[in-house]
Each structure stands twice: as C-alpha cells, then as structure tokens.
Amino acid sequence: MTDKKRSFFDEDVGKSFIEAVQQTFGGYFSEPVNLVAPRLFENSEVVYDIGGLMKFDSHEVEGSMIVAFEKDFLLKVYEHMLGENPGAITSDVEDAVGELTNIVYGVAKAHLVNKGYQFPMSRPQISRDINQFLVQNAKCLELPFRLQIGKDKQLALLLVVNRLKQDRVAG
C-alpha cells in the first residue's frame, strides 16, 4: 500500500465540489453549469449578495464551504424551484439558500467520504455579508459558475481553509 499526502485543495476535493454544484444547479435548469476562472486567494473580499456557509472541522482541516449567489440568479433559481419570484431576497429565499447549500455540501461530502475524507454534518448559516465568513489569513478557493441564462458569473463555491491540523495521509 502506498501512502499519498494530499493538500485540502487537491484534485479530489476540487472535482467533488465542482461536480456537486454542477449536479445541483444543472438539475434545476437542465443545462450545463460552467466553471469560469477559479482563483486561490488570502485576505481578499468577494462580491456576492448572499451565501450559505457550512463549517467543517475534520481530522485534517478546519474550514468552511460557502455557496454564494448574485441576487438576480438566486431569484431565478427560487422561481424555478417554487414557481414564484418574490422580487427581493426574503426570509423564504434565505431558507432556499440554506437548502441549496445543504444539497451541494451533501453531494460533495458523499463523493469525498468514499475517497477517505471525513466531514461531519453541519447546519448552514446564511448571510448577506459573505465577507464576514472569510477569516483573516485563511486560504480561499473561489470557484465561480455560469449558466447559459446569464452573461456573467451567477454563483460561486468558496472553499475556505482556516487551519490545516495535520498532513492528510491516504492509503
């Protein structure tokens, strides 16, 4: 058996979260969800209207996953899900953000658990100020996505690592 050390931002993690977003939102719209210009950063701000955060604290890493939305796209998702567009981000729309965050996290977690990663269950936190979720000196991988229905990025997945606890060893 060969031991292989991996970073939290390795290919398995990235692919699992990308596929989770594509499955979740591609299923709602029956069209491809395209990843555009990922970036890795520290101590930077992001510009989205609302997001759902899932914290995780596993043996390997302490961090979070944020599903972030631009308002217009989120309202299209909400309308597609429930058949109505409230025109603004309401408490019902915030609940939908929490549900979508749970779905993306659950799909990615299922893929990663099969590859030896461990992520405990968590409850989503919703905020209209996503930058409050970004801890100073944390490393963040921003994965922005776009669907055909829009011209620019509409949602993003942010993977935030606050602290690596130890080197991840997988067999």
N, C-alpha and C positions, 0 to 999 in steps of 0.2 A: 504494500500500500504506500502511495506517495503522498506526503504532506504538501499542501499548497497554501501559502499565505496569500490572503486577499485583502484589498482595501474595501471599505464600505462602498466606495464609488466604482466598484468593479463592473465588468460586463454583465454578470448575472443580475445584479441589483438594478442596474440601468435598464436592461431589457425587460425585466419583470414589471417595473413601474411603467415603462413606456407601453407595454402590451396591456397593462391594466387600464390605462387611460384610453387607449385605442379601442379596447373591447367595450368599455363602459359607454363612451360617448359615440363611438361608431355604431353601436347597437341602437342608441336612441335616434340617430339621424340616418341610419342605413347608408352611410357614405364614409369614405376614408378620413381618418383623423391624422393629419400630417405633423410630424415633429419639425420645428424650424429653429435653427440657430441656438442650440444649447450653450449654456455658459456656466463656468465654475467661478465663484467669487467669494470674497470675505468682506465684511464691513461695507456693504452696499445696500441701497434701498431698491425695492421693486415697486412697480406701479400697477396695482390691480384694485378693483373696487371692493372685493370681499373674498374671504377664503375660509376654508375649513382645515383645521390642524389636528393631526393625530400624533401624540407624543409616543415615543417608544424608548424603552430602557431595557436593552437586552444584555447578554453577557459580553457582547462585543462593542456596543456603541450606545451612546445616549444622544438622542436627536429627535427629529420630527419630520413628518411629511405634511406638506401643505398643498391642497388643491385650491388654486387661486383663479378667480374669474373676473373678466371685464363685464360690467353691468349688462350691456346690450346682449351679449352672448348668453349670459346666465338667464335673462328673461326669455330668450328663445328656447333654451333648454326647459325651463319651467313650463312654458306654454305647450311645448311638445309633450311633456310628461302629464300635465293636468288639464290641458285644453283651454287655459285662460292665461292672459298676460296682465299682471297687476299694474304694469307701467312703472313700478318702483320696487326697490328691494324692501320687502315687508318681512314680518316675522315668519310667515309661511314660506317665503323664498329662502330665508335663512335656514329653516328646517330642511328644505330641499338640498341646500349646500351641505348640511350635515349628513344627509342620506347618501349623496353622491360621494362625499369624502369617505364614508364607511365602505361603500362599494369598491372604490379604487383601492383602498388600503387592503380590504379583504381579498381581492383578486391577486394583488401583488404578493401579499403575505402567503397565500396558498402556493404560489409558484416558488417562493423563496424557502418556505419550510421544507418543501420536497428536495431542496438543494442543501439543507443543513443549517440554514439561518434560523434564528429564533426571534420572534417578535411577539410580545404579549398583546392581548387585546387592550384597546384604549377607547375612550369616548371622544368624539370630535369637539373641538372648541371652535366657535365661529367668531370672526371679527371682520369689521370693515377697515381696520388698520392692520394690514398684514405685517408691516414692518415691526410692530410690537412683538411678533413671534420670532424675529431674527435676533439671536443672541450675538452680542459683540464678540468678534474673533471666531465665530462659528463658520465652518465651511458650508457653502450652499451650492447645490447643483440645480440650476433653473432649466427646466425642460418645457419650453413653450410649444403650444399646439395650435393648429389652424384647421378649420373645416372649409369646405367649398362655399358655405353660406356667408362667409365673411372675407374681408380683404386683409386683415391683419391678425396677429395672434389674438386668441379669444380666451384661452385658458392656459394655465401653466401648472406644472407639478414642480414643487420645490422640495428637494431633499436636503435637510439641514442636519449637519453633524456638529453637535456641541462638544462632544468629547469621545475619543476612542478609548475604550477601557483596557484593551489588550490586543495583541495581534490576533487576528482571526485565523485559525488553523482548521482546514477542512481536509477530510480524507477522501 
